Amino acid sequence: MANQAYLNAKQQLRAQVAEEAEMARDLPRYRQLQQRGLIGEENRKAWIDHLSYIAARHHWQPIEYEFDQPQIVKDASSGLQLSSSVMRLHLLLMHEEALLQLFAALPSQQLAPVIPRKCTIVTTQELHHELDAHCEFQWITFSESKAAI
């Protein structure tokens, strides 16, 4: 029995050493993703500040925004939980190129990724703007899984 207990302990130690080596190998990539805003809680204030910056930089009217609550998409065995939120933007634009400028400017900061899902553009002459755009983006984040804590 003592010999079996020794073998079990030795096997557990090997597994733990292997797991620690894997964690040490993955830690730099994890930290890089964390710094890019992909891992962690949603930082809505950073997005609001970034949207204000984009509007000011391009001399647009302020961008109106609305965020849905995050929904858990997948609770991974890795201890990270994939969540998705819908971010709705409404803006008045002078021309279609401005919408492309918005798409280019959104990921320019180190914020969590957003994926354009749909945009509805209506031509209008209101307030000297020609386009009224309503866009939806999917906002992706990973966070610590509640089960892993």
HELIX and SHEET records of a PDB file:
HELIX    1   1 ALA A    2  GLN A   35  1                                  34    
HELIX    2   2 ARG A   44  ARG A   57  1                                  14    
HELIX    3   3 GLU A   96  ALA A  105  1                                  10    
HELIX    4   4 LEU A  106  SER A  108  5                                   3    
HELIX    5   5 GLU A  126  HIS A  128  5                                   3    
SHEET    1   A 3 GLU A  64  PHE A  67  0                                        
SHEET    2   A 3 LEU A  80  LEU A  93 -1                                        
SHEET    3   A 3 GLN A  71  ASP A  75 -1                                        
SHEET    1   B 4 GLU A  64  PHE A  67  0                                        
SHEET    2   B 4 LEU A  80  LEU A  93 -1                                        
SHEET    3   B 4 LEU A 131  GLU A 144 -1                                        
SHEET    4   B 4 VAL A 114  THR A 123 -1                                        
END                                                                             
